[in-house]
Amino acid sequence: SSGTMKIYDIFEITDSNTNVILNYSWTRSGDVLSLDITDFTGAVLIQLEVNEKTKAGSVVYTITGDKLYEMEWDAQGNGSWAYFGDEGEVLSEGEWTI
């Protein structure tokens, strides 16, 4: 299954419906649910993937195609995160355990 949802700016309603401030789209493939969220500029993209059976997943946050943040976790809830610089280099990173 898949779908989309758009959030419009209620203060700037136009006949052309070009005032989308957030766009959500999702797909499901087997046990994996993927969700993409973009903002009105198209520059910000958040990608979430979760295995609904194991609960493992990841989130990637990009701006204008450059990865800024990334998080991954396993079925137990343990995971890692990283913050990236302008050249794609890791500026900061860490792990957590449950």
Secondary structure by P-SEA (a helix, b strand, c coil): ccbbbbbccccccccccccccbbbbbcccccbbbbbbbcccccbbbbbbbcccccccbbbbbccccccbbbbbcccccbbbbbbcccccccccccccc
